[in-house]
């Protein structure tokens, strides 16, 4: 399975793994699964660090380091993702989450997320 990790999942893996569900942990550590992180998550972390909404000892470089050390594959943003984004229902206003949903739909990824708003979309998800 190809998993797309929501931003909070990466942060929780790095600093609060006890917040993760058993199902999420099983999927994340299954060697048959490939784990992806969107560049949108890095962008979200950068904005939240800059605004003071997020505290992360080591800042954005620590977030990058965690992605690299765990062999997560970073996805970019493509025209296909943006085309998909334009078709999404308006359940959720968070632009980062909406881009993750569009990415997952375009790539047939399963999103690992605790966010119930994401789960309202017709997208594969695990929690």
GROMACS elastic network, one bead per residue, 0.5 to 0.9 nm:
[ bonds ]
;  ai    aj funct       b0    kb
    1    27     6  0.84704   500
    1    32     6  0.69425   500
    1    34     6  0.63599   500
    1    35     6  0.85904   500
    1   109     6  0.76538   500
    1   110     6  0.73904   500
    2    33     6  0.57193   500
    2    35     6  0.61274   500
    2    36     6  0.73612   500
    2   107     6  0.88632   500
    2   108     6  0.77493   500
    2   109     6  0.52020   500
    2   110     6  0.61699   500
    2   111     6  0.86495   500
    3    27     6  0.81916   500
    3    28     6  0.78069   500
    3    33     6  0.68809   500
    3    34     6  0.60148   500
    3    36     6  0.58773   500
    3    37     6  0.84945   500
    3   104     6  0.86115   500
    3   109     6  0.54928   500
    3   111     6  0.57178   500
    3   112     6  0.65525   500
    3   125     6  0.85990   500
    3   126     6  0.88822   500
    4    34     6  0.86312   500
    4    35     6  0.60613   500
    4    37     6  0.57353   500
    4    38     6  0.73924   500
    4   100     6  0.77834   500
    4   103     6  0.85646   500
    4   104     6  0.69060   500
    4   109     6  0.59282   500
    4   110     6  0.58815   500
    4   112     6  0.61163   500
    4   113     6  0.88258   500
    4   125     6  0.89040   500
    5     8     6  0.80343   500
    5     9     6  0.59383   500
    5    10     6  0.65784   500
    5    28     6  0.89391   500
    5    35     6  0.70265   500
    5    36     6  0.61596   500
    5    37     6  0.54583   500
    5    38     6  0.77469   500
    5    41     6  0.87882   500
    5   100     6  0.86898   500
    5   110     6  0.84575   500
    5   111     6  0.58113   500
    5   112     6  0.50071   500
    5   113     6  0.68628   500
    6     9     6  0.53409   500
    6    10     6  0.68753   500
    6    37     6  0.73718   500
    6    38     6  0.82070   500
    6    41     6  0.72084   500
    6    97     6  0.76982   500
    6   100     6  0.73645   500
    6   111     6  0.66963   500
    6   112     6  0.59840   500
    6   113     6  0.54769   500
    6   114     6  0.84228   500
    6   115     6  0.85858   500
    7    10     6  0.54388   500
    7    11     6  0.64849   500
    7    12     6  0.87323   500
    7    37     6  0.78159   500
    7    38     6  0.83903   500
    7    40     6  0.84825   500
    7    41     6  0.50808   500
    7    42     6  0.78803   500
    7    44     6  0.77588   500
    7    45     6  0.77722   500
    7    96     6  0.89004   500
    7    97     6  0.86974   500
    7   113     6  0.84363   500
    8    12     6  0.59317   500
    8    13     6  0.84215   500
    8    41     6  0.86948   500
    8   113     6  0.76564   500
    8   114     6  0.83537   500
    9    12     6  0.50546   500
    9    13     6  0.60102   500
    9    14     6  0.85314   500
    9    17     6  0.86530   500
    9    19     6  0.89368   500
    9    20     6  0.75649   500
    9   112     6  0.71153   500
    9   113     6  0.65714   500
    9   114     6  0.80864   500
   10    13     6  0.51287   500
   10    14     6  0.62651   500
   10    15     6  0.87331   500
   10    37     6  0.81612   500
   10    41     6  0.88665   500
   10    63     6  0.81001   500
   10    66     6  0.80808   500
   10    67     6  0.78283   500
   11    14     6  0.51384   500
   11    15     6  0.61393   500
   11    16     6  0.74219   500
   11    17     6  0.86834   500
   11    56     6  0.87981   500
   11    63     6  0.76495   500
   11    66     6  0.89375   500
   12    15     6  0.51588   500
   12    17     6  0.51711   500
   12    18     6  0.78558   500
   12    19     6  0.66365   500
   12    20     6  0.71488   500
   13    16     6  0.60095   500
   13    18     6  0.84817   500
   13    19     6  0.85715   500
   13    20     6  0.77827   500
   14    17     6  0.69977   500
   14    63     6  0.83124   500
   14    66     6  0.68891   500
   15    18     6  0.89583   500
   16    19     6  0.59223   500
   16    20     6  0.79790   500
   17    20     6  0.55904   500
   17    21     6  0.89557   500
   17    25     6  0.85992   500
   18    21     6  0.79216   500
   20    23     6  0.82720   500
   20    24     6  0.62954   500
   20    25     6  0.64444   500
   20   114     6  0.83220   500
   20   127     6  0.80981   500
   21    24     6  0.51673   500
   21    25     6  0.62497   500
   21    26     6  0.86289   500
   21   114     6  0.85136   500
   21   127     6  0.61946   500
   22    25     6  0.50619   500
   22    26     6  0.60714   500
   22    27     6  0.85945   500
   22   127     6  0.81777   500
   23    26     6  0.51606   500
   23    27     6  0.62690   500
   23    28     6  0.86005   500
   23   126     6  0.71221   500
   23   127     6  0.60758   500
   24    27     6  0.51768   500
   24    28     6  0.60033   500
   24    29     6  0.85754   500
   24   112     6  0.65889   500
   24   113     6  0.81529   500
   24   126     6  0.61914   500
   24   127     6  0.53059   500
   25    28     6  0.50531   500
   25    29     6  0.60763   500
   25    30     6  0.83724   500
   25   127     6  0.89727   500
   26    29     6  0.54488   500
   26    30     6  0.59736   500
   27    30     6  0.52380   500
   27    31     6  0.86528   500
   27    32     6  0.88998   500
   27    33     6  0.70097   500
   27   112     6  0.85524   500
   27   126     6  0.80960   500
   28    31     6  0.81839   500
   28    33     6  0.71780   500
   28    34     6  0.83886   500
   28    35     6  0.72153   500
   28   112     6  0.83876   500
   29    32     6  0.85953   500
   29    33     6  0.77417   500
   30    33     6  0.56335   500
   30    34     6  0.86312   500
   31    34     6  0.76251   500
   34    72     6  0.77671   500
   34    73     6  0.80257   500
   35    71     6  0.79050   500
   35    72     6  0.52541   500
   35    73     6  0.62786   500
   35    74     6  0.88393   500
   36    71     6  0.88612   500
   36    72     6  0.52801   500
   36    74     6  0.56895   500
   36    75     6  0.67303   500
   36   109     6  0.87009   500
   37    40     6  0.81906   500
   37    41     6  0.68929   500
   37    42     6  0.85051   500
   37    67     6  0.76627   500
   37    72     6  0.63777   500
   37    73     6  0.60510   500
   37    75     6  0.61343   500
   38    41     6  0.54465   500
   38    42     6  0.72984   500
   38    43     6  0.89687   500
   38    73     6  0.82898   500
   38    74     6  0.55036   500
   38    76     6  0.62075   500
   38    77     6  0.79398   500
   38    99     6  0.87158   500
   38   100     6  0.70095   500
   38   103     6  0.82102   500
   39    42     6  0.51792   500
   39    43     6  0.63127   500
   39    44     6  0.86492   500
   39    74     6  0.62441   500
   39    75     6  0.58439   500
   39    76     6  0.54096   500
   39    77     6  0.73560   500
   40    44     6  0.60407   500
   40    45     6  0.85784   500
   40    75     6  0.85366   500
   40    76     6  0.77316   500
   40    77     6  0.79006   500
   40    96     6  0.59582   500
   40    97     6  0.85112   500
   40    99     6  0.72262   500
   40   100     6  0.74602   500
   41    45     6  0.61618   500
   41    46     6  0.85552   500
   41    96     6  0.70186   500
   41    97     6  0.87394   500
   41   100     6  0.84470   500
   42    45     6  0.50857   500
   42    46     6  0.61194   500
   42    47     6  0.86539   500
   42    60     6  0.74125   500
   42    63     6  0.74838   500
   42    64     6  0.76592   500
   43    46     6  0.50962   500
   43    47     6  0.62619   500
   43    48     6  0.86458   500
   43    96     6  0.83335   500
   44    47     6  0.52319   500
   44    48     6  0.61306   500
   44    49     6  0.84862   500
   44    96     6  0.66427   500
   45    48     6  0.51420   500
   45    49     6  0.59241   500
   45    50     6  0.84337   500
   45    54     6  0.74064   500
   45    59     6  0.86080   500
   45    60     6  0.68901   500
   45    63     6  0.81088   500
   46    49     6  0.52067   500
   46    50     6  0.61309   500
   46    51     6  0.86686   500
   46    54     6  0.89954   500
   46    59     6  0.81532   500
   46    60     6  0.62235   500
   47    50     6  0.51112   500
   47    51     6  0.61839   500
   47    52     6  0.85694   500
   47    53     6  0.85094   500
   47    54     6  0.87633   500
   48    51     6  0.51136   500
   48    52     6  0.59932   500
   48    54     6  0.51685   500
   48    55     6  0.82430   500
   49    52     6  0.51598   500
   49    53     6  0.61877   500
   49    55     6  0.62104   500
   49    56     6  0.74089   500
   49    59     6  0.71992   500
   49    60     6  0.78647   500
   50    53     6  0.77802   500
   50    54     6  0.81361   500
   51    54     6  0.76527   500
   52    55     6  0.67628   500
   55    59     6  0.76350   500
   56    59     6  0.50941   500
   56    60     6  0.77040   500
   56    62     6  0.78708   500
   56    63     6  0.82529   500
   57    60     6  0.88990   500
   57    62     6  0.75183   500
   58    61     6  0.63355   500
   58    63     6  0.79305   500
   59    62     6  0.55480   500
   59    63     6  0.68057   500
   60    64     6  0.62921   500
   60    65     6  0.85375   500
   61    64     6  0.50529   500
   61    65     6  0.60043   500
   61    66     6  0.85709   500
   62    66     6  0.61106   500
   62    67     6  0.86390   500
   63    66     6  0.52170   500
   63    67     6  0.64294   500
   63    68     6  0.88102   500
   64    67     6  0.51154   500
   64    68     6  0.62288   500
   64    69     6  0.85668   500
   65    68     6  0.50630   500
   65    69     6  0.58896   500
   65    70     6  0.84698   500
   66    69     6  0.51471   500
   66    70     6  0.61587   500
   66    71     6  0.85696   500
   66    72     6  0.85652   500
   67    70     6  0.54899   500
   67    71     6  0.62939   500
   67    72     6  0.52613   500
   67    73     6  0.77032   500
   67    74     6  0.79622   500
   68    71     6  0.51242   500
   68    72     6  0.62309   500
   68    73     6  0.80991   500
   68    74     6  0.89702   500
   69    72     6  0.78659   500
   75   103     6  0.87115   500
   77    80     6  0.82679   500
   77    81     6  0.63920   500
   77    82     6  0.75309   500
   77    99     6  0.84204   500
   77   103     6  0.79050   500
   78    81     6  0.52223   500
   78    82     6  0.64939   500
   78    83     6  0.86943   500
   78   103     6  0.85821   500
   79    82     6  0.50162   500
   79    83     6  0.60325   500
   79    84     6  0.85060   500
   80    83     6  0.50429   500
   80    84     6  0.61772   500
   80    85     6  0.85275   500
   80   102     6  0.85847   500
   80   103     6  0.82736   500
   80   106     6  0.67682   500
   81    84     6  0.50644   500
   81    85     6  0.60710   500
   81    86     6  0.87943   500
   81    99     6  0.71954   500
   81   100     6  0.87683   500
   81   101     6  0.88921   500
   81   102     6  0.53509   500
   81   103     6  0.51808   500
   81   104     6  0.85300   500
   81   105     6  0.81340   500
   81   106     6  0.60512   500
   81   107     6  0.85783   500
   82    86     6  0.63844   500
   82    99     6  0.75469   500
   82   102     6  0.71377   500
   82   103     6  0.83128   500
   83    86     6  0.53243   500
   83    87     6  0.70152   500
   83   102     6  0.82321   500
   84    87     6  0.53723   500
   84    88     6  0.68496   500
   84    99     6  0.87499   500
   84   101     6  0.87374   500
   84   102     6  0.52255   500
   84   103     6  0.77254   500
   84   105     6  0.73993   500
   84   106     6  0.67568   500
   85    88     6  0.55155   500
   85    98     6  0.66955   500
   85    99     6  0.63231   500
   85   101     6  0.77162   500
   85   103     6  0.81401   500
   86    89     6  0.86949   500
   86   102     6  0.85859   500
   87   102     6  0.86729   500
   88    91     6  0.83343   500
   88    98     6  0.78383   500
   88   101     6  0.84642   500
   88   102     6  0.75588   500
   88   121     6  0.82016   500
   89    92     6  0.80297   500
   89   121     6  0.77537   500
   90    93     6  0.69977   500
   91   117     6  0.68843   500
   91   118     6  0.83343   500
   91   120     6  0.73576   500
   91   121     6  0.78075   500
   92    95     6  0.81841   500
   92    97     6  0.78072   500
   92    98     6  0.70330   500
   92   117     6  0.60789   500
   92   118     6  0.73545   500
   92   120     6  0.88489   500
   93    96     6  0.89078   500
   93    97     6  0.81730   500
   93    98     6  0.74303   500
   94    97     6  0.54299   500
   94    98     6  0.61847   500
   94    99     6  0.87553   500
   95    98     6  0.50202   500
   95    99     6  0.62054   500
   95   100     6  0.86895   500
   96    99     6  0.51780   500
   96   100     6  0.63447   500
   96   101     6  0.87562   500
   97   101     6  0.61925   500
   97   102     6  0.86113   500
   97   117     6  0.89155   500
   97   118     6  0.71102   500
   98   101     6  0.50562   500
   98   102     6  0.62028   500
   98   103     6  0.85586   500
   98   118     6  0.79824   500
   99   102     6  0.50259   500
   99   103     6  0.60308   500
   99   104     6  0.85127   500
  100   103     6  0.50277   500
  100   104     6  0.60925   500
  100   105     6  0.85870   500
  100   111     6  0.79369   500
  100   118     6  0.89429   500
  101   104     6  0.51028   500
  101   105     6  0.61762   500
  101   106     6  0.86012   500
  101   111     6  0.77454   500
  101   118     6  0.70914   500
  101   121     6  0.78153   500
  101   123     6  0.69608   500
  102   105     6  0.51319   500
  102   106     6  0.60969   500
  102   107     6  0.85354   500
  102   123     6  0.88832   500
  103   106     6  0.51590   500
  103   107     6  0.60148   500
  103   108     6  0.80399   500
  103   109     6  0.75951   500
  104   107     6  0.52489   500
  104   108     6  0.53304   500
  104   110     6  0.63763   500
  104   111     6  0.66842   500
  104   123     6  0.70001   500
  104   124     6  0.78184   500
  105   108     6  0.51481   500
  105   109     6  0.66743   500
  105   110     6  0.86003   500
  105   122     6  0.83875   500
  105   123     6  0.62457   500
  105   124     6  0.82049   500
  106   109     6  0.79064   500
  108   123     6  0.82842   500
  108   124     6  0.78421   500
  109   123     6  0.82882   500
  109   124     6  0.69823   500
  109   125     6  0.83640   500
  110   123     6  0.71991   500
  110   126     6  0.68980   500
  111   118     6  0.86344   500
  111   119     6  0.89599   500
  111   123     6  0.76969   500
  111   124     6  0.62684   500
  111   126     6  0.62414   500
  111   127     6  0.87013   500
  112   124     6  0.88579   500
  112   125     6  0.56745   500
  112   127     6  0.61017   500
  113   116     6  0.80363   500
  113   118     6  0.76551   500
  113   119     6  0.81012   500
  113   125     6  0.68933   500
  113   126     6  0.63824   500
  113   127     6  0.57419   500
  114   117     6  0.89400   500
  114   118     6  0.83952   500
  114   119     6  0.83338   500
  114   126     6  0.80917   500
  114   127     6  0.56928   500
  115   118     6  0.55863   500
  115   119     6  0.66832   500
  115   127     6  0.87113   500
  116   120     6  0.66099   500
  117   120     6  0.53809   500
  117   121     6  0.76162   500
  118   121     6  0.58286   500
  118   122     6  0.88834   500
  118   123     6  0.80388   500
  118   125     6  0.82868   500
  119   122     6  0.76112   500
  119   123     6  0.72044   500
  119   124     6  0.81308   500
  119   125     6  0.66711   500
  119   126     6  0.87802   500
  120   123     6  0.81471   500
  121   124     6  0.85506   500
